[in-house]
């Protein structure tokens, strides 16, 4: 209950900020522009749908990064943490509450952006509410946002908010869009090279955000992901987020305030 109270405080603080409403307005404008284009069901229509989906996904990450990074660092800089810690609350309650609040606020913002996307798809008759791939992509992105918020909070326990945002976004870009390139580079190394094994281990323990990207299935109508794959992907994000939050709590417990 103590963690939930802190999480509620995080959500209220987030919804009072202007960044989300600016991004929401821009997303609505882009969706309206695309919906008014006379592009039918051509490849241009699929391209426009893909653009809007990627903008929605990336905007949600862009909002989540500073949102999660400032949860702890702002409290420390503004001395708010002393007020919170003066109550009968453990540090791990505080860290978990801040991470949970960041994740819930990020998912709330993403859900509103996703509703704009759904409205555009319905207007263009590009996808219906009965499309399971669309809802699977939503579930995967929610899991990815929970993981991303936990990752950013983890970095913020031992760095500044700007550094935490940079580290988290760098890992997101590398794994989501450069994962295949990393694999190719590692595979090209000699099998007898010890560095190759170290790099493989490092690659495997990274948070793999490429697992959550189902945009192409929605855009090209490839159908939903099989449930025996969809379930583990969502669980992977949540379990990894819990592990990162636990590590963040351990680091924050040893931090001098």
Residue, then its C-alpha position, 0 to 999 in steps of 0.5 A: x500500500x505504501x508503494x501504491x501511494x507513492x505510485x499514485x503521487x508519480x502519476x499525478x505529477x506526470x499528468x500535470x506536466x505539459x509534455x504529454x499534451x504537446x505530444x498528444x496534439x501532434x499525434x492527433x494532427x498526424x493521424x488526421x492528416x493521414x486519415x484525410x489522404x486519398x491513398x486507399x489500400x495501396x502500399x502508400x497506405x501501409x507505409x502511412x499506417x506504419x509511420x503513425x504506429x512507429x511515431x506512437x511507439x517512439x513517442x511513448x518511449x520519448x515520454x517515458x524516458x524523462x518521466x522515469x528518470x526524474x522520479x528519484x533524481x528530482x526527489x533527491x535534488x529538491x529534498x522531497x525524498x527526506x519528507x517521504x523517507x521520514x514516514x515509516x517507509x522502507x527504501x525499497x517501498x519508495x523505489x518500487x513505488x516510483x518505478x510503478x508510478x512511472x510505468x503506470x503513467x507511461x502506459x496511461x499516456x501510451x494508451x491515449x496515443x494508441x486510441x488516436x491510432x485506433x481511431x485513424x485505423x477505423x476511419x481509414x478502415x485499415x484495421x478493425x477492433x477485432x484484429x488480434x494483432x493490433x491488440x497484441x501489439x498494444x500488449x507488447x508495447x505496454x510490457x516494453x514500456x514497463x521494462x523501459x521505465x524500470x531500466x531508466x529508474x535503475x540508471x537514475x539510482x547511480x547517475x543524473x536524470x540526463x545520463x539515465x535518459x541517455x543510457x536507456x534510449x541508447x539501449x533501446x535504439x541499439x537493441x530494437x533497431x540494431x540487434x541484427x547488426x550486433x548479431x552479425x558482427x559477433x558471428x563474424x568473429x572467430x569462434x576461438x576468440x574469447x572476446x566473442x563469448x564475452x560479447x555473446x554473453x553481454x548481448x544475451x543479458x541486454x533487455x531486448x526491445x526488438x521482441x516487442x515490436x509487432x508493428x509489421x504484423x499489423x501493417x502487412x496483415x500477417x496475423x497475430x503472434x501465436x499465444x505460445x510466443x506472445x505470452x513469454x514475450x510479455x512475461x519477459x518484459x515484466x520479469x526483467x522489469x522486476x529484476x531491474x527494480x530490485x537491483x535499483x532498490x539494492x543500489x538505493x539502499x546503499x546510497x547516502x542521502 
